[in-house]
Amino acid sequence: MGGADWRQVKDFINEMFVVSQIINRNVVKLLGCCLETEAPLLVYEFVSNGNLYDRIDLTKNAAPLPGKTSLSIAAETAEAVSYLHLVSSVPIIHRDVKSGNILLDNNDKAKVYDFGASRLVPLGETQISTIVPGIMGFLDPEYILTTQLNEKSDVYIFGVVLIELLTGKKATQFGGKSNTFVMHFVSSMKEDCLKEVLDTRVVNQSNEKQVMEVASLASMCVRVSGEERPTMKEVAMELKCLIVMQKHSLAKGKMKYEENEHLLGQLANAYGFDGTTLLFLVSYKANEMAHN
């Protein structure tokens, strides 16, 4: 068996083993495999609406994703990756949560895809040593230097996706070097000229504070040091809080108690908080945004 053939078989076995551990509505479902072809094939559920990478490509789409839809896609993706890190039977590092691997269904619900590069983290360990793959577009710079893979590598790549959603540009437009793309975005924030790089069709007067919150979260995700980045659970929680405020206008005092209690109860169950703590976190975020 040639080197390339053996690598394909190893990738197939790795992906099948990883995906078989996953049951999550925002992860593409594995239906089975086919061993009767020349190369073994995995059979996934059909996700009909393409991938996020193509939807961000403004040369293919005259209209950008609505801000509400972009936020939902980001939150669903973050929730899926948080699940991989914390809830699955064995922690899984995806390694390639780029926009091209986020599929969208007919309702623009996110489905994370392509686990060929993923790695299971042995119980009791927080990181593993692995060879850096050839595609450098979205790689964590700390991972490139150390080859030590951990959950914060996924956080960095997700931060790049957030920046793509905010700017309407793709990291690959910068010669395939996400670090240049990221540095341009972060420097724009530091120089207080972020509005110049945001997609004007994404940000407007009514959602400006919310967009700035997402931008701040993205900048934290792409910090050079992994220790300074939030966890995917924290990222997912932050995005969910923003959705709560978006749907119910909590910042303006319009959220009905019954709706508040129901939605916060769902979030509390999903993220392991009690309802009182979660209400405090959402209220704190609303007050913080109102005074910025």
CORMO-V123344 format. One line per field, one symbol per residue. ss: DSSP state (H for helix, E for strand, - for the rest). phi: phi as a letter, one per 20 degrees, with the letter a starting at -180 (. if undefined). burial: + if it has 24 or more other ideal C-beta (glycine too) atoms within 12 Angstrom, else -. A space follows every 10 residues. Layout:
ss->???
phi->???
burial->???
This chain:
ss->--HHHHHHHH HHHHHHHHH- ------E--E EEEE------ EEEE------ EHHHHH---- ------HHHH HHHHHHHHHH HHHHHH---- -EE-----HH HEEE-----E EE------EE -------EE- ---------- HHHHHH-EE- HHHHHHHHHH HHHHHHH--- HHHH---HHH HHHHHHHHHH ---HHH---- -------HHH HHHHHHHHHH H----HHH-- -HHHHHHHHH HHHHHHHH-H HH----HHHH HHHHHHHHHH H---HHHHHH HHHHHHHHHH H-
phi->.fgfffffff ffffffffff edcbfdcgee erbcdeegdf ceddfededm dfgffffffd cfdffggffg ffffffffff ffggfddfgc gcdfmbeeff ddecefdlef cfcmdfefce eggnddbceb ffffeegcff fffgfdleeb ffffffffff fgffffemdd gffdmmdfff gfffffffff elcfgfdfff eeebffdgff ffffffffff fdffeffeef efffffffff fffgfffdlf fdmdfffffg ffffffffff dmdegfffff ffffffffff ee
burial->---------- ++-+++-+++ ++-+-+++++ ---------- -+-+--+--+ +++-++---- ---++-++++ ++++++++++ ++++++++-- ++++++++++ +++++--+++ ++++++++++ +-----++-- --+--+++++ ++++---+++ ++++++++++ ++++++++++ ++-----++- ++++++--+- ---+--+++- -++---+-++ ++++++++++ ++++-+--++ ++++++++++ ++++++++-+ +---+----+ --++--++-+ +------++- +++-++--+- --
